[in-house]
Amino acid sequence: MRYIEPHAHMVSRTTDDYQAMAVAGCQAVCEPAFWAGFDRSSAEGFFDYFRQLTEFEPKRAARHGLAHYCWICLNPKEAEDLALAGEVLKIIPQFLDRPTVLGIGEIGLNKNSRNELAVFERHVDLAARHRQLLLIHTPHLEDKLKGTRLIIDALRADGRLEPGRVLVDHVEEHTIKAVLEAGFWAGMTLYPDSKCTAARAADMIELYGRERLWMNSACDWGVSIPLAVPRAALELRRRGHSADAVDEVIYRNPARFLRQSDKFREFP
């Protein structure tokens, strides 16, 4: 089968993971800016990280026949220090024209704090002024519903971004309806012990349909599975979904969203 991995943190993965994804049928991998596993202490650290995403990782992926794209931002886990956030936000525009940068992300909320929301709104302003796609992280577990509502309200209050150019990620059963009804795209993240299992993602597809949905592994430093998307595809096939329906969810849908950036091509 063919698929696109629309959200994976490959800087935290081995070369073997790239190889396994390519063998499984991955055509392109997209890497949002992320937390490093520790809080970076300076804007220079973010500058070097953005260079890693835009210069080194595309070459590493290409060795295995994979197109690699990225998103640039200050992750919400590091948004509490407003002075540092301001310095990083000044750096971001100089990376937006690089040939593999799809937009701004993954921004959003972590603990739903005022500082996180302020930094989120500044990212939204950047996206609006530079006409960038937006990839949004929603908080974990008990904070997810509140955070998702805050994010939707902030986007509506700004009003400059077309909902169809915004992907709200890590949706679950209690948030997916609000995201889709607001006109945004929804991402289902496949984790073995949190977010969504393949079975839960299949349930949501059966309840809400396939339009404006994608699945991703969001594989990172923690417990996660780089091949989660093709494994979920097998779950859909086991339930009787056609090969064409599966292809829509794991390939055509992410391609449809990502092609709104004129930089996106499935193949390197």
N, C-alpha and C positions, 0 to 999 in steps of 0.2 A: 504494500500500500504506500501511497505518498501522503506526507503530512508536513505541516509547518509547526515548528515549536515557537510560539509567539512570546514566551516569557520564560527565560532561563538565565541563570547567573553563572555563565560559563567560566568566569575568572576563578570561581571556587571549585571547578571540576577538572578532572584529569583529561588528557588527550584520549584515553581509552573511551571516555564518554562521548566525545565527538565521533569517534570511529563507530561506536555502537549505534548512535543516532543515525549516522549515514547509512549503515547497513540496514537499519529498520525502515528506511524510506524517507528520512527527513530531507527536505529540500532547502530549508532556510531556518535559521535560528535568530531570535531577536532578544537582545539583552538589555533590560532596563538598568539604569544606575541604581546602586544598592548600598547597603551598609557593609562595611568591611569586616564585621565581626567584632569591631571595637570602634570607638568614636575617634575620628580623625581630628587632629589638633590644629590644623591650619588650612587655609585656602589652597596653599601649594600642594597639599596632599590630594585634594580633589582635582586639581589641575593635572597631576600625574595620572590619577585614576582615569580621568576622561581621555587622556592620551592612550592609556592601555585599552580602553574600550574602542577607540576609533582607529588606532594604529596597529596594535599587536594582535588582538583577538581576531579581526578579520583574516589575517594571514594564517593564524593557527587553524581556524576553521576551514579555510580554503584548501589546506593540505589534505583534507578528507572530503573534498567536493561539496562543502557546505557554504552557502552564502551566510554571512554574519552581519546583522544590523544591530544598532543600539539606540537607546534613549538616554538623554542627559538631564540630570537634576541633582538636587540635594534631597536625599531620602528623608522621610519624616522622622526616622529614628534619631537623626542628627539635627533636628530643626529647633531644639530648645534654645540654643545659643544664637540669639538674634543678630549679634554683631558678626559672628562667623557666617551665618546664613547670608547676610548682606554681601559679604565679600565673595562668597561662592556664586551668588546670583549674578554678580557683575562678570564672572568668568564665563558663564554658560553661553551667552550669545556668540562668542567667538568660535564655539564648536558646532553651532546649529547648521552651518553651511557645509560641514564635512560630508563626504559622499555616502556614508553609511548611517548617518544620524536620521532617525525617523521622526523624532519629536521630543517632547518633554515628558519624562517619567522615570521611575514610578513615584510620582508625588502622592500626597494624600495625608492620612492621619495615622498615628500610632496609638497614642493615649488620649486623643481628642482634646489636647490642651489648647489654650489660647495662642501660645507661640506657634504651635504646629499649624493652627488654622491661619494665622497671619502669614506664615511662610507659604502655605498652600495657595493663598490668594495672590501672593506675589508671583508664584509660578504660573498661575492661571493668566495673570496679566502679561507675563512674558509670552506665553503661548498665543494669546490673542494678538499681541502686537507683532509677533513674528509669523503669524498664521501657521502654527505647529499643531500636529496631532497631539493628543494628551492621553497618557496612560496613568491610571489612578489606583493606588493601593488603599484598600479598606482595612480597618483594624481587625484584630483577632478576637474571636470568641465573644465574650459578653459585651465588648465595646463595639462590635461590628454594626449593629443596627443603628445605634446613636451616631456613630461616625459616618455611616452611609447617608443618613439623613442630613447631617451637617454638610457633607460634601455636595449633595444634590442641591441643597439650599444655597450654598455659596456659588455654585455654577449658575443657578437660575438668577441670583442677584446680580452677577456680573453680566450675563446676557450676551456676551460677544462671541461665544463659541457655539458652533453648530453641534447639537447633541450627537449627530452621526459621526463626528470626528473625535469623540471622547469614548474611551474604553474604561469602564469601572471594573476592576479586577477583584478576584477572591470572593465573588458572590456566593452566598449559600441560600438555603431554602427560605430563610426569613428576610432576605434582602433582594433577591433576583427580580421579583415583581416590580418593586419600586424603581429599580434601575431601568428595566425595559420600558415601563410605562412613561418614564421621563424622556424616552427616546435615545438613551445611550446604548452602547454596546456593553455586553456583560461577559466577563471572563470567569470560567470555573477552574479553580486550581486544584490539581489532583495530588494530594498528600496522603501518605499511608496512615497517619495518626492525627490529622487535623484537617481543616478546610474541607475538601470533598474527596470521597472515595470514587472510584469509577462507577460503582453502582448508584451512588447518590447523584452524580453528574448525569447518568443515564435517566434517572427518575426525573430530574429537572427538565431535560430535553423532552421527555415524553409529556410532561405537564405544560411546558411553555412553548414548545416548538423549537425549531432550529434557527429562526431568524435572529440576527445580531447576537449570536452566541459563539464563543470559542472555548476550547479547553487548552490548558497549559500545565506544565510540570512545576514551574517556578523553582527548579532544582537549585540548591544553594549550599551553604556551609552545613546546614542541619540535615535531619532525616528527610530525604526526598529521593525521587526516582526519575532520572533523566528520560527514561522510556515510558513515562506514565501516559502520554498521549496515545501511542499505538496500543498500549495495554487496554486503555479505555475503549479504543476502537473495537477491540476484540469483544469487550463486554457488550457493546452495541450490536455487533453482529450476532452474538450468542442470543440476544433478545429478539432477533428477527428483523432488525433494521437493515435495509438494503445497502449494498456497497455504495450506491450513489448517495444515499442519505448520509452515510458515514463520511464519504469524501467531502460532502458539503460542510460538515462540522469541523473536520480536522485539517482541511486544506482550502476549500473555496471560501469559506467564511473569513478565516484570518487573512487570506490573500485579498479579499474584497475590502476589508478595512485598511490593510497596510498599503494597498495601491493608491490610497488617497494621498500618500507621499509619493512624489514623482521619482524618488530615489529607489523605491522598492522594486526589486526583481527577485524572482524565486531562485535563480541560479547565479553563481559568482561569475 
